[in-house]
Every structure is written in C-alpha cells, then in structure tokens.
C-alpha cells in the first residue's frame, strides 16, 4: 500500500528559488475565483471563470504566467478547499502538470473577531497568501487532505449508499410512527409488509372517538410506506451485491476485508468500511495519524490559570469510520472478552460510572484501529484475539 497524496513532512513544492506560479481556487456553484501570485509581497491577480470550466481555467493559468513574465513551462502550484466539488479538479490539474493541494477547510486559520469581512475575493486572496507560506516551509499553516485515487474513491460508493439508504428508511419509519402517535395510535411494522397489508391495517385503526383515520392522513401514510418498501428493496439489493463482491472478487481491498472478518466480532459491514475508507489506499506512520483521521484523538483545554481539562474526542476526520469504530469497540468487548484489550478496559473503566465507560470505549476504539492496521500490515492479530473457526 502507498499513500495517494504527499505526507506533510514531504515537499511536493519546488524550491522558492525556482520561479513558480501560485494559484488559489475559491470554488463556487456558478463561478470560481482564481488568485494568482508569484510570491510574498506580490498582489494576487484575481480572475473569475465559470464553475467547472477546466479549459477556461487552464487558459487563465497561461495568461497569469504571461502577466508575471514567467516561462510558459514554469511550475504551477495550486490549492482549493475540500468540499462539494470533490477531487475531480485535483486529478484534472495533476494531469496538466499542476501540483495541487486539497486543503481541509476547518484547519484554515481565520480572524477571531466577532464580525469579519468575508467574500470569495477575500477568501481567494487569503488562500493564495497561505499557499505561499506553505511553499516557504510553514507546514502547519493548514492540513492537506490526502486524495484517494479514482479507483479507491469508487470503492467507497457501495457502503456509503447503503448507509444513506438505512438512514432514509429509518427516517421514513419514524415519520409514520410520529404521524400515528399524533392520533393516539401505534402500528407495529417490520418494514417488509406489502402496501395492501399496511393500507388495510390503517383502515382498521380507530381513534379515541372510534372514528377512522382521516383520508388525507391515510393516503400520506400509504405513500410513506411505499418509500419504506422501496428503500428496503434497495438495501437488500445492496447487501446482495456486497456479498457477491466479497465472494467472487479477488482484489487486494476485498482480501483485506476477508482478513479482518477472520477476527471474531468483526462483521462484513465493519470490515468493509474500515478497509474501503482507510486501509485499502492509505498508510500510517504512527497511531497519532490514525487517531487524528478517525476523530478519536483527545482535545485538551489548558491555560496559564491552572485550568486543565479534556474536551473529549476531536470528532474530526472521517465520520464514516468514527461511527463504526465506536460500535465495533462495543462488539469487541462482547465477542473478544479474553483479549488483552478487553481485559484492560475491564480493569480500568468497567467499574466506573457511565462517563468513565464512555471515555474508555473511545480509548478501546482507538487502540483497536491501531491493532487492525498492524494486523493487516503484518498478519499479527491483536493480543489474545480469537479467530473464527
């Protein structure tokens, strides 16, 4: 495995002694702002191009080189904030020999005044100045996102679609339950009843005054149930597709999924998300990088007044992994009670209150992620772990 983007400690930017064009993109829905400069002290050249207009963008880069009297073959370094546009622009710029950086927007320093001016023009100028600082060696000016390859990004679609369908189905079921409660009624549903069965059950319900449900409400509930049935069918199809891929495909990523599933207590859903979101395309130098990416890292709050407290986990990074990591930690305690990690939790946190147990389960999730990464890399399972027969 190899990272698909540069480590923060590695330099992918040419030395500042080489004449370089620095370009910052402020991406909008209808237009993009481009701020081009050649270094600190040089006012950025601001231009507006149509959104997603790659040809126009490349033309503006050529005009900026001419404006600053750079060689047409001079290197170009660019950046933009990670967001709705995803990574297609990064791949396109890379193909055209532009060294691009996708920046975590939450890591960008901002003015802390209560009211501050903000516009696309100001944001583009700010990004351009920070890009120059980053090029001159100020590595902590922001955090650069490691961009997955197109193949790795495509592998994440299946489980994300499945999770989205699960949330939408739960929301529809909750709406049906809430609408019935407003009439003082309940109707136990599993999600697999036919539309005719539900319609008949709704027609048989009686309110507090022995009257039937209003016609408009019944019609709405039937339509909501049709959405539930459609999402249920979608979930079943996605689950079948996941099982088929796991059974018939021989890719390195799915080999890692099968390897994780050899551990008792790790199911297909957990292993799939771990691998497709993290381990299939990334490498980690230490456990701090892994904890920071999953948002399980601590956030201390200290000051010169003697205040010293912990604000909890940072909740930064990949939310898909963080959610399943906490669930997986509870499953590990249940199905791997004799493992060294479960015994450590029992000794240190199990006898405390609910708050201490919640703190402990985050620590278990962090250690467990580190153990999974080592297991996939070296083949050594976590200490005391039981393998499936």
Protein Blocks (a to p, Z undefined) as FASTA:
>chain_A
ZZfbdcfkbccbdcfklccddddddddfkbccddddfbehiacddddddehilklmmmmm
mmmmmmnopafkbccdddddddfkommlmmmmmmnopacddddfklpccdfbfbdcddfk
lmmmmmmmmmmmmmnopaklpccdddddfklmmmmmmmmmmmmmmmmmmmmmmmmmmmmm
mnopacddehlacfklmmmmmmmpccfkopacdfklmmmmmmmmmmmmmmmmmmmmmmmm
mmmmmmmpccfklmmmmmmmmpghiafklmmmmmmmmmmmpccfbfklmmmmnopaccdd
ddfkopacdebjfkgajfklmmmmmmmmmmmmmmmmmbmklmmmmmmmmmmcfklmmmmm
mmmmmmmmmmmmmmmmnopacehiacdZZ
